[in-house]
Amino acid sequence: MGVNEGNLWRRRFYCSGVVQAISAAIQTFTKEGDRVLLQSPVYTPFFEMINKNNRTVVNSPLTLVNGKYEIDFVRFEKALQEGCKLFILCSPHNPSGRVWTKDELLKIGALCLEYNCLILSDEIHSDIIYKNFQHQPIASLSDELSERVITLIAPSKTFNLAGLQASAVIIKNEKLRSQFNETLKRQGFFTINTFGIIGMEAAYREGEAWLEDLIDYLQENKEFAFTYLREHLPEINCIEPEGTYLLWLDCRKLGLSDKELHNSLIQKGKLALEPGTKYGPGGEGFLRMNIACPKADLLEGLERLKKALK
C-alpha cells in the first residue's frame, strides 16, 4: 500500500466484510441526502449501501469501447461538479475485470482532489491480476491522494474465505481514521471474530505460492472459456478480464430481453448466472460468470450455457 508494515498496522481497522465497511464509510463521511458517486455497471452493494443509508446515487457510467471499458472523464467531472461527497471506486473492476492504469487512477485522483470528494476504494480483487497487468492502489500514487483515500481489502475473494467475515480498512489520514473508528464504536463493533483474524493472517502470510498457482489455473480457465465461446457461441462477446475470476458476457447480439435470457438459462440450461441488470445501467443484456472452479465444472457450465442459448 506504499507504507511500511508497522505504519500499516496503525492505520488499519477490521470489519466483518467490505460491504459493512462501505456502509460504515458512507455513514461516516456523508450525511443523509448527500451525493455518492459510482460507475456502472458495478458491484450491486454499492447501489444498495448508498440507498439504504438514504444517500443519493450519482452514476457516471463506464463506456464500452472496442470490447474494453473506459472512463468518460468529461462525464465523471460533470458528476463531481454536482457536489459529490464520496466516490466509490471498484479497483479492479467488478464485473468487467478491468485493472485501471496508473494514468487513469491519477486522473480520477486529480479530479476528486479538485472537487473535494473523498475516494472509497474497494480493492478486494486486487490480488488476482493476470500477466501483463499490474494493480496499483490509488492511495499509493501520491502523498496528497493517500490522505483522501479509504482503502478496503479482504482475503475473502482471493482465498475463498468469505465465511470467516473478515476485511480490513486502511486509512492514512488521522482525522478520517478517528471519524471512522467512532462510527464503528457507535455500531458496537470492536473487532472481528477469532477465526477471521487467524484466517486472514494465515492467508496473507502463507498464501503467496498458492495464489500464484491459482492465477495460473484461472488463466487457463479464462483461455479455455474464450476458446469454447468462440467455437460454440460466437454471438456472445466475452469482455476479457485483466483481473478477478469473473467473465462479463455480452449477450446482446442474441436479441433476447433480459427476462428471456434468464428464462432460457434456468429452464433450458438449468444454469444460474448473475444477470447484468443487477449491476445497474449498462448491464442490460450481459451475464456475469465465475470461472474460479475446477475445469470440469467450467466445461459443464459452458455446455449448459450452449444448451440454453442454441
N, C-alpha and C positions, 0 to 999 in steps of 0.2 A: 504493500500500500504506500510505498515511498517513505516509511518511517521505520526506525529500528524496533525490534520486538518489545523492548522494555516500554517505550513510549506507547506502542500499540496496545499493550495490556491496560495502560491507564486511560486510554481513550475508548475503551470498548465496553458496551453493555450487552446483556444477553436478553433474548426474548424467546417465546415459545415457537416462533416462526416468523418468516419475513412478512407475512400478511398482518400479523399482530403488530409488528414493528412499523409497517406502513400506516396502520390506523393510529398508532401512538404518535407517530411523527405528524400526521395531519392534525391531530388534536393539539399537539404542542405548538406547532409553528403557523397555524392558521386559525381563524375564527369562523363561526357559522356564517355561511353566505360567501365566504372568500372563494376566489377562483383558483382552481388547481389544474395545472396543465399536464396533458399526456399526449401520446402519439399512437393513434390506432392504425391498423389492428394491433391490439396489445393484450397482455395477460388480464383476464377478466376481473380479478380482485382489485385492480387499480380503479376501475369504474365503481365497483361495489363499495370500497372503503371511502371514496370521496362522497358518494351519495348517502351512505349510511351515517356519515358524520355531518350531514347537512351542509356540505360544501358544493360549489358549482363546478361541474366538469367543463373544462375548456379543451377542445380537441384540435390538435394540429396534425391531420392525417399524414402518414408517410405516403410517398409516391412510388409506385412500381414502374421502374424504367428498365426495359430490356431484361426482365427477369430478376431484378435486384432492387431492393427497397432503398430509397434515398430520402433525405430530409429536405423539405421545401423550406429553406431558411427565410424566405420572404414571408411565407405564411406563419412560420414559427415566431418571427419577430413581431408580426402583427398581433398574434395571440398574447405575447408578453406585454404588448402595449395596452392590452385591456386590463392590466393590473393584476396579473397572476402572482400569488404569494409563494407558490411552491410548484416545482416541475418534477414529475416522477419519470425518471429515465430508466428504461429497460436495457441493460447492457451486460452481456449480449442480449439481443432482442428475442423475445418470445411473443409470437410463434415463428417468425421468419428465419431465425438463426443468424441474422446479421451481426457481425462483430464490427462495431463502429471504429473508424480510423482515428488516429490522433488528431488530424486536421478537423474532422467532423466534431469530435469532442471539444476541441479548443473553440470552435465556432459556437457550439452550444454554451460553453462556459462563458465566453465573452459576452454573449447576449444576455445570459442570466445575470451576470455581474452588472451589466449596464442598466438593467431594469430591476435590480434589487430583488431577484427571485431566487430563493433557496433551491438547491438541487437535492432530491432524494434519489439515490442511485441504487437500483435493485441489480446486484451483480451475482445473483445466486447461481447462474450458469457459467460463471467466468472460468471455472476450472476445465470445462470441456470445450477446447478450442482445436480446430483441425489444422493440419500442417499448412504452412504459408500464411497463417493469420496469427495475430497477437492481440490479446486483450490488454487494454490499458485502463486501469482505474482512473476515472475522471478526476478524483481527488489528488492523484499523483502528478498532475500535469503542471501545476504551479502552486506556489505558497498561497497566493490570493484565492485560488479556487479551493484549496484544501480547507480554507476557513468557512466556505459556504456550501460544503457538501456533506451530506449524511449518507454513509455507505452501508448497504445491507448485504451480508453474506450468510451462507449456511452450508453444512455438509449434506443436506437432505437430498438434493438432486444428484450431485456427483457420486455419493456413496450409498444412495438408496436408504437414507436414514430418516425419512420424513416422520416415521412413527415415534422417533425419540423427542420430537418437538424441541428443537434447539437451533437458534440462529444468533448471529452477532451483529451489533450495530456499532459502527466506528465513526466517531465524531471528534475531530481535532479541536474545533472552536470551544473554548471552555464555557462560554456563556450558553451556547446552544446545548452543550453536553449537560450542563446543570438544569436547563429547562426540560430537556428530555427525561432526565432522571426524576424530576418532580412529577411528571406525568405518570411514569411507571409506579412511583410510590402511591400516587392517588388511586391507581388501579389495584393497589395491594399486591403488586408484582415485585419480587425482590431478586429471584434467581430462577434458573431453570432446574429441572429435576436431575437427580444424581446420574441416572443412566445417560441423559442427554449430555452432561458435562464430560463423562468418561468417553462416550461415543464420539463426540466432537474432537476431543483431544487425540484419541487414538487414530481417527481418520486423518487429521491434518499432520500428525507426527509420523505415522507409519504407512500411510496410504499412497505414497507417490508412485511406487513401482506398479501397484495395482491400477492406479489411474492411467498410467502410460499404456498398459495393456488394454484397458477399457477403450481409450481413444483409438487405438489401432483397430480394435474389434468394431467400434462404431463406424470408423472409416470404411471398413469392408462392408458393413451392413448398408451404409449410405450408397456405396457404389453398386451393390447388389440390387438395391431398390430402384435406383435410377435405370439400371440396365433392364430390369423387369418391366418398368413402366414404359420405357421406350419401345420395347418389343410387343407388349400386350395391351397397353392403354396409352397410345401416343397422344390421345386427345387431352390427357392430363399433363399439365406443365408443372413440374416439381421445382420449387424455388430452392436452389442449392444452399444448404446451411453452411455457414463459416464456423459456427459453434453450436452448442446444445446437441441433444439427442432427438431433435424433433424434425419432421418433414412437414412443410407447408405446401399442400397440394392445390393447385389452381385447376378447378374442375369446370370453369365457366364455359369452355368450348363444348361441353356435353349438352348444353342447352336445357338443363334441368333447374327448376326452382330449388331453393334450399330445402323445402319440405319434401319435394320429390326425391332429391338426393338422399336425404335422411331415410325416407321410407324404403328406397332401393337397398341401402346398406343394411338396414335392420331386417327387412322382410325377405330379400333375395340372398344377400350375402351373409346374414347373421353376423354382422360386423358392426361394432360401435366405435366410431371415430369422433373426435371433437369437431362439431360444426363451426365453420369460420365465423358465423354470426355472433358467437359468444365473445368474440374479440373486438366487437364494435364496428363502426363504419369502415368499409374497405375489406371486411371479412366475408362478405356475401359471395357464395359460390366456391368457397375454399373449405378444405378439411385439414385438421392437424393430426399427424400420425407419429406415434412414439416408436422409435427403432431401437431402443435400449432393451433388447431381448435376444434370446438365442436365435440364430439364423433360421432354424426350423420353424420357430413361431412367426418370424417375419415373413417367411415364404407362405405359410398358411394364411396370414393376414392379407398378403398381396393377392393370393388366389381367391380369397373371399371378396376382395375388392373388385377383381376382374369379373367374378360371377355376378356381383351386384350391378355392375355398370355396363356389361356387354349385352 
